[in-house]
Amino acid sequence: MTVQINWSALGLVLIAGLVSGVGVVVLFTLGVRGLSDYIDAKQAGRTSVLGLGGAVVGFALSLAIVALGIYVIVAG
């Protein structure tokens, strides 16, 4: 019995996994960085709307991607 591997499909899965994995890490990192900027500005008596906005967007998008991945796995 010969096993045939669909290399193009395997390549697409590999690329999708790498892009989504790196994307979630980058978005979460931007969220942490934005939150850090916001906390530093708050301690210095300033405001950092960009830091807080970046944190909210970064965390929300990373949560959405993870939730989508879990949904795809569970829905089957």
C-alpha positions as CSV (number, residue, x, y, z in Angstrom):
1,M,0.0,0.0,0.0
2,T,1.4,3.4,-1.0
3,V,0.7,6.5,0.9
4,Q,0.3,9.6,-1.1
5,I,0.8,12.9,0.5
6,N,-0.9,16.0,-0.7
7,W,2.1,18.4,-0.4
8,S,0.2,21.5,-1.4
9,A,-2.4,21.0,1.3
10,L,0.3,20.2,3.8
11,G,2.1,23.4,2.9
12,L,-1.1,25.5,3.3
13,V,-1.7,24.0,6.7
14,L,1.9,24.7,7.7
15,I,1.8,28.3,6.5
16,A,-1.6,28.9,8.2
17,G,-0.3,27.5,11.4
18,L,2.8,29.6,11.4
19,V,1.0,32.8,10.4
20,S,-1.7,32.4,13.0
21,G,0.7,31.3,15.7
22,V,3.0,34.3,15.1
23,G,0.1,36.6,14.7
24,V,-1.4,35.7,18.1
25,V,2.0,36.2,19.8
26,V,2.6,39.6,18.1
27,L,-0.9,40.8,19.0
28,F,-0.6,39.7,22.6
29,T,2.9,41.3,22.8
30,L,1.4,44.6,21.5
31,G,-1.3,44.4,24.2
32,V,1.3,43.9,26.9
33,R,3.4,46.8,25.6
34,G,0.4,49.1,25.4
35,L,-0.6,48.2,28.9
36,S,2.9,48.8,30.1
37,D,3.0,52.2,28.4
38,Y,-0.4,53.1,30.0
39,I,0.7,52.1,33.5
40,D,4.0,54.0,33.2
41,A,2.2,57.1,32.0
42,K,-0.4,56.8,34.8
43,Q,2.3,56.5,37.4
44,A,4.0,59.6,36.0
45,G,0.8,61.6,36.1
46,R,0.1,61.6,32.4
47,T,-2.4,59.9,30.2
48,S,-1.7,57.4,27.4
49,V,-4.8,56.9,25.4
50,L,-2.7,55.2,22.6
51,G,-1.2,52.8,25.1
52,L,-4.6,51.8,26.6
53,G,-6.2,51.6,23.1
54,G,-3.3,49.4,21.8
55,A,-3.7,47.1,24.8
56,V,-7.4,46.7,24.4
57,V,-7.1,46.1,20.6
58,G,-4.1,43.7,21.0
59,F,-5.8,41.6,23.7
60,A,-9.2,41.6,22.0
61,L,-7.8,40.4,18.7
62,S,-5.6,37.8,20.2
63,L,-8.6,36.5,22.3
64,A,-10.8,36.5,19.1
65,I,-8.2,34.5,17.2
66,V,-7.8,31.9,20.0
67,A,-11.6,31.7,20.4
68,L,-12.0,31.1,16.6
69,G,-9.4,28.4,16.7
70,I,-11.1,26.6,19.6
71,Y,-14.5,26.9,17.8
72,V,-13.0,25.4,14.6
73,I,-11.6,22.5,16.5
74,V,-14.7,21.8,18.5
75,A,-17.1,22.3,15.6
76,G,-15.1,19.8,13.7
